[in-house]
Protein backbone atom coordinates (compact mmCIF):
# COMPACT_ATOMS: atom_id res chain seq x y z
CA UNK A 1 0.00 0.00 0.00
CA UNK A 2 2.82 2.42 0.84
CA UNK A 3 4.57 1.94 -2.50
CA UNK A 4 1.35 2.33 -4.50
CA UNK A 5 0.25 5.44 -2.64
CA UNK A 6 3.55 7.26 -3.18
CA UNK A 7 2.06 8.38 -6.50
CA UNK A 8 -0.54 10.23 -4.41
CA UNK A 9 2.15 12.84 -3.66
CA UNK A 10 2.43 13.92 -7.31
CA UNK A 11 -1.32 13.85 -7.82
CA UNK A 12 -1.88 16.11 -4.80
CA UNK A 13 0.95 18.43 -5.88
CA UNK A 14 -0.51 18.64 -9.37
CA UNK A 15 -4.00 19.46 -8.09
CA UNK A 16 -2.59 22.15 -5.81
CA UNK A 17 -0.56 23.83 -8.56
CA UNK A 18 -2.81 23.54 -11.62
CA UNK A 19 -6.31 23.52 -10.11
CA UNK A 20 -5.98 25.44 -6.85
CA UNK A 21 -3.21 27.88 -7.73
CA UNK A 22 -1.11 27.05 -4.65
CA UNK A 23 2.48 25.87 -4.29
CA UNK A 24 3.07 22.13 -4.73
CA UNK A 25 5.72 22.45 -1.99
CA UNK A 26 3.30 23.85 0.60
CA UNK A 27 3.02 22.22 4.05
CA UNK A 28 -0.68 21.56 3.36
CA UNK A 29 0.12 19.40 0.33
CA UNK A 30 2.81 17.55 2.29
CA UNK A 31 0.40 16.90 5.17
CA UNK A 32 -2.27 15.58 2.82
CA UNK A 33 0.29 13.25 1.27
CA UNK A 34 1.41 11.98 4.68
CA UNK A 35 -2.15 11.33 5.83
CA UNK A 36 -2.94 9.55 2.57
CA UNK A 37 0.08 7.27 2.90
CA UNK A 38 0.64 6.82 6.64
CA UNK A 39 -2.84 7.64 7.87
CA UNK A 40 -1.25 10.31 10.09
CA UNK A 41 1.37 13.09 9.93
CA UNK A 42 4.86 11.71 9.38
CA UNK A 43 7.08 11.50 12.43
CA UNK A 44 10.50 13.16 12.57
CA UNK A 45 13.05 10.97 10.80
CA UNK A 46 10.45 9.28 8.57
CA UNK A 47 10.21 9.87 4.85
CA UNK A 48 8.07 13.01 4.69
CA UNK A 49 6.69 11.91 1.28
CA UNK A 50 6.81 15.54 0.17
CA UNK A 51 6.93 16.73 -3.43
CA UNK A 52 10.59 17.30 -4.33
CA UNK A 53 10.68 17.79 -8.11
CA UNK A 54 10.57 20.84 -10.40
CA UNK A 55 6.98 21.95 -11.13
CA UNK A 56 7.16 21.03 -14.82
CA UNK A 57 7.53 17.37 -13.83
CA UNK A 58 3.78 17.41 -13.13
CA UNK A 59 2.75 18.18 -16.72
CA UNK A 60 2.25 14.51 -17.79
CA UNK A 61 -0.26 13.87 -14.99
CA UNK A 62 -2.52 16.78 -16.01
CA UNK A 63 -5.25 14.48 -17.45
CA UNK A 64 -5.56 12.67 -14.09
CA UNK A 65 -6.15 15.75 -11.92
CA UNK A 66 -9.90 15.85 -12.57
CA UNK A 67 -10.27 12.18 -11.56
CA UNK A 68 -10.50 10.61 -8.13
CA UNK A 69 -7.19 9.15 -7.04
CA UNK A 70 -8.30 5.55 -7.67
CA UNK A 71 -9.21 6.38 -11.26
CA UNK A 72 -6.08 8.52 -11.67
CA UNK A 73 -3.87 5.66 -10.49
CA UNK A 74 -5.55 3.13 -12.80
CA UNK A 75 -5.31 5.50 -15.77
CA UNK A 76 -1.63 6.30 -15.08
CA UNK A 77 -0.73 2.61 -14.67
CA UNK A 78 -2.48 1.69 -17.92
CA UNK A 79 -0.97 4.64 -19.80
CA UNK A 80 2.58 3.84 -18.71
CA UNK A 81 2.25 0.08 -19.28
CA UNK A 82 0.68 0.32 -22.74
CA UNK A 83 2.92 3.23 -23.76
CA UNK A 84 6.16 1.55 -22.68
CA UNK A 85 5.34 -1.79 -24.29
CA UNK A 86 4.18 -0.09 -27.49
CA UNK A 87 7.44 1.86 -27.62
CA UNK A 88 9.50 -1.30 -27.20
CA UNK A 89 7.46 -3.07 -29.89
CA UNK A 90 8.11 -0.16 -32.22
CA UNK A 91 11.86 -0.02 -31.51
CA UNK A 92 12.65 -3.74 -31.47
CA UNK A 93 13.77 -5.33 -34.73
CA UNK A 94 11.08 -7.51 -36.38
CA UNK A 95 12.96 -10.72 -35.53
CA UNK A 96 12.85 -9.98 -31.78
CA UNK A 97 9.70 -7.85 -31.60
CA UNK A 98 7.68 -10.62 -29.96
CA UNK A 99 10.05 -10.46 -26.97
CA UNK A 100 9.21 -6.83 -26.14
CA UNK A 101 6.39 -7.67 -23.64
CA UNK A 102 8.90 -9.56 -21.47
CA UNK A 103 10.27 -6.18 -20.34
CA UNK A 104 7.65 -6.04 -17.59
CA UNK A 105 9.18 -9.20 -16.07
CA UNK A 106 12.22 -7.16 -15.02
CA UNK A 107 11.74 -5.99 -11.44
CA UNK A 108 12.88 -2.36 -12.00
CA UNK A 109 10.31 -1.96 -14.80
CA UNK A 110 7.57 -3.67 -12.81
CA UNK A 111 8.10 -1.67 -9.61
CA UNK A 112 8.27 1.62 -11.54
CA UNK A 113 5.00 0.83 -13.29
CA UNK A 114 3.24 -0.21 -10.08
CA UNK A 115 4.38 2.85 -8.13
CA UNK A 116 3.79 5.24 -11.02
CA UNK A 117 7.36 6.47 -10.95
CA UNK A 118 8.54 8.81 -13.70
CA UNK A 119 11.57 6.58 -14.39
CA UNK A 120 9.58 4.56 -16.93
CA UNK A 121 8.84 7.65 -19.02
CA UNK A 122 12.43 8.86 -18.77
CA UNK A 123 13.76 5.47 -19.84
CA UNK A 124 11.28 5.56 -22.71
CA UNK A 125 12.57 8.97 -23.81
CA UNK A 126 16.14 7.61 -23.86
CA UNK A 127 15.14 4.52 -25.81
CA UNK A 128 13.20 6.55 -28.35
CA UNK A 129 16.05 8.97 -28.96
CA UNK A 130 18.72 6.33 -29.55
CA UNK A 131 16.30 4.02 -31.32
CA UNK A 132 15.62 6.71 -33.93
CA UNK A 133 18.94 8.58 -33.98
CA UNK A 134 20.99 5.47 -34.73
CA UNK A 135 18.84 4.23 -37.63
CA UNK A 136 19.63 5.92 -40.94
CA UNK A 137 16.68 7.78 -42.41
CA UNK A 138 14.44 7.46 -39.34
CA UNK A 139 15.34 10.65 -37.52
CA UNK A 140 13.21 13.24 -39.28
CA UNK A 141 12.91 16.83 -38.10
CA UNK A 142 9.55 15.99 -36.50
CA UNK A 143 11.08 13.05 -34.64
CA UNK A 144 13.96 15.24 -33.45
CA UNK A 145 11.54 17.80 -32.03
CA UNK A 146 9.41 15.13 -30.36
CA UNK A 147 12.36 13.40 -28.70
CA UNK A 148 13.87 16.75 -27.68
CA UNK A 149 10.69 17.67 -25.79
CA UNK A 150 10.70 14.32 -23.97
CA UNK A 151 14.35 14.56 -22.99
CA UNK A 152 14.00 18.19 -21.89
CA UNK A 153 11.14 17.13 -19.59
CA UNK A 154 13.34 14.27 -18.28
CA UNK A 155 15.53 16.95 -16.65
CA UNK A 156 12.87 16.90 -13.91
CA UNK A 157 14.74 13.90 -12.51
CA UNK A 158 18.39 15.06 -12.73
CA UNK A 159 19.77 12.14 -10.70
CA UNK A 160 18.61 9.84 -13.53
CA UNK A 161 19.30 11.89 -16.63
CA UNK A 162 22.35 14.09 -15.94
CA UNK A 163 25.07 11.94 -17.49
CA UNK A 164 22.80 10.64 -20.24
CA UNK A 165 22.01 14.27 -21.16
CA UNK A 166 25.71 15.09 -21.52
CA UNK A 167 26.22 12.14 -23.84
CA UNK A 168 23.04 12.90 -25.80
CA UNK A 169 24.06 16.52 -26.37
CA UNK A 170 27.55 15.44 -27.44
CA UNK A 171 25.99 12.87 -29.77
CA UNK A 172 23.69 15.52 -31.26
CA UNK A 173 26.61 17.92 -31.82
CA UNK A 174 28.74 15.21 -33.44
CA UNK A 175 25.89 14.09 -35.72
CA UNK A 176 24.90 17.71 -36.47
CA UNK A 177 21.34 17.24 -35.21
CA UNK A 178 20.68 20.97 -35.23
CA UNK A 179 16.89 20.64 -35.10
CA UNK A 180 17.15 18.43 -32.02
CA UNK A 181 19.56 20.79 -30.25
CA UNK A 182 17.40 23.82 -30.93
CA UNK A 183 14.21 22.04 -29.89
CA UNK A 184 15.85 20.71 -26.73
CA UNK A 185 16.95 24.09 -25.38
CA UNK A 186 13.72 25.82 -26.47
CA UNK A 187 11.69 23.07 -24.76
CA UNK A 188 13.78 23.34 -21.58
CA UNK A 189 13.26 27.11 -21.54
CA UNK A 190 9.53 26.62 -22.10
CA UNK A 191 9.25 24.11 -19.25
CA UNK A 192 11.06 26.48 -16.91
CA UNK A 193 8.75 29.31 -17.99
CA UNK A 194 5.69 27.17 -17.20
CA UNK A 195 7.17 26.39 -13.79
CA UNK A 196 7.67 30.08 -12.99
CA UNK A 197 4.18 30.91 -14.27
CA UNK A 198 2.48 28.46 -11.90
CA UNK A 199 4.95 28.60 -8.99
CA UNK A 200 6.99 31.84 -9.13
CA UNK A 201 9.14 31.01 -6.09
CA UNK A 202 9.70 27.37 -6.95
CA UNK A 203 13.51 27.45 -7.21
CA UNK A 204 14.03 28.45 -3.57
CA UNK A 205 11.28 26.07 -2.41
CA UNK A 206 12.72 23.21 -4.46
CA UNK A 207 16.25 23.72 -3.15
CA UNK A 208 14.95 23.82 0.40
CA UNK A 209 12.90 20.67 -0.19
CA UNK A 210 15.93 18.81 -1.59
CA UNK A 211 17.99 19.77 1.45
CA UNK A 212 15.24 18.52 3.75
CA UNK A 213 14.91 15.33 1.72
CA UNK A 214 18.63 14.59 2.03
CA UNK A 215 18.30 14.98 5.79
CA UNK A 216 15.40 12.65 6.52
CA UNK A 217 16.09 10.01 3.87
CA UNK A 218 19.81 9.71 4.71
CA UNK A 219 20.44 7.69 1.57
CA UNK A 220 23.87 6.88 0.13
CA UNK A 221 25.03 6.31 -3.45
CA UNK A 222 24.45 2.77 -4.70
CA UNK A 223 28.20 2.05 -4.82
CA UNK A 224 28.48 2.87 -1.09
CA UNK A 225 25.46 0.69 -0.33
CA UNK A 226 27.06 -2.22 -2.20
CA UNK A 227 30.41 -1.73 -0.45
CA UNK A 228 28.60 -1.42 2.87
CA UNK A 229 27.79 -5.11 2.70
CA UNK A 230 31.49 -5.84 3.24
CA UNK A 231 32.81 -2.68 4.93
CA UNK A 232 31.70 -0.41 7.82
CA UNK A 233 30.13 2.98 7.08
CA UNK A 234 33.05 5.42 6.71
CA UNK A 235 35.41 3.11 4.76
CA UNK A 236 32.52 2.24 2.42
CA UNK A 237 31.83 5.94 1.82
CA UNK A 238 35.52 6.73 1.28
CA UNK A 239 36.09 3.83 -1.11
CA UNK A 240 32.82 4.58 -2.89
CA UNK A 241 33.91 8.18 -3.42
CA UNK A 242 37.27 7.04 -4.77
CA UNK A 243 35.59 4.62 -7.19
CA UNK A 244 33.19 7.30 -8.43
CA UNK A 245 36.10 9.71 -8.94
CA UNK A 246 37.89 7.08 -11.01
CA UNK A 247 34.67 6.43 -12.94
CA UNK A 248 34.45 10.15 -13.70
CA UNK A 249 37.93 10.19 -15.18
CA UNK A 250 37.29 7.03 -17.19
CA UNK A 251 34.01 8.48 -18.46
CA UNK A 252 35.78 11.54 -19.86
CA UNK A 253 38.34 9.28 -21.57
CA UNK A 254 35.64 7.01 -23.05
CA UNK A 255 33.68 10.00 -24.30
CA UNK A 256 36.86 11.28 -25.97
CA UNK A 257 37.58 7.89 -27.57
CA UNK A 258 34.01 7.73 -28.86
CA UNK A 259 34.26 11.29 -30.23
CA UNK A 260 37.36 10.23 -32.16
CA UNK A 261 35.36 7.35 -33.69
CA UNK A 262 37.32 4.65 -31.86
CA UNK A 263 34.47 3.40 -29.68
CA UNK A 264 30.91 2.32 -30.46
CA UNK A 265 28.13 4.59 -29.17
CA UNK A 266 26.31 1.66 -27.51
CA UNK A 267 29.36 0.82 -25.41
CA UNK A 268 29.48 4.41 -24.16
CA UNK A 269 25.74 4.38 -23.49
CA UNK A 270 26.07 1.19 -21.43
CA UNK A 271 28.94 2.69 -19.43
CA UNK A 272 26.90 5.86 -18.91
CA UNK A 273 24.06 3.79 -17.48
CA UNK A 274 26.41 1.94 -15.12
CA UNK A 275 28.03 5.13 -13.78
CA UNK A 276 24.63 6.77 -13.34
CA UNK A 277 23.46 3.72 -11.39
CA UNK A 278 26.53 3.60 -9.13
CA UNK A 279 26.27 7.33 -8.31
CA UNK A 280 22.48 7.35 -7.89
CA UNK A 281 21.16 7.60 -4.32
CA UNK A 282 19.84 4.21 -3.25
CA UNK A 283 16.05 3.96 -3.35
CA UNK A 284 13.40 1.34 -4.10
CA UNK A 285 14.99 -0.08 -7.28
CA UNK A 286 14.06 3.00 -9.32
CA UNK A 287 17.75 3.62 -9.88
CA UNK A 288 18.10 0.21 -11.54
CA UNK A 289 16.29 1.64 -14.57
CA UNK A 290 19.40 3.72 -15.25
CA UNK A 291 21.48 0.70 -16.26
CA UNK A 292 18.56 -1.34 -17.62
CA UNK A 293 17.65 1.25 -20.29
CA UNK A 294 20.90 0.89 -22.29
Secondary structure, DSSP 4 states (H G I P E B T S, - for coil): -HHHHTHHHHHHHHIIIIIS-S-TTSHHHHHHHHHHHHSSPPPTTS------S-GGGGGGGGGGTTS-HHHHHHHHHHHHHHHHHHHHHHHS-GGGGGGGGGGGGSHHHHHHHHHT-THHHHHHHHHHHHHHHTSTTT--HHHHHHHHHHHHHGGGGHHHHHHHHHHHHHHHHHTT-HHHHHHHHHHHHHHHHHHHHH-TTHHHHHHHHHHHHHHHH---BHHHHHHTTTS-HHHHHHHHHHHHHHHHHHHHHHHHHHHTT-S-HHHHHHHHHHHHHHHSBP-SSGGGHHHH--
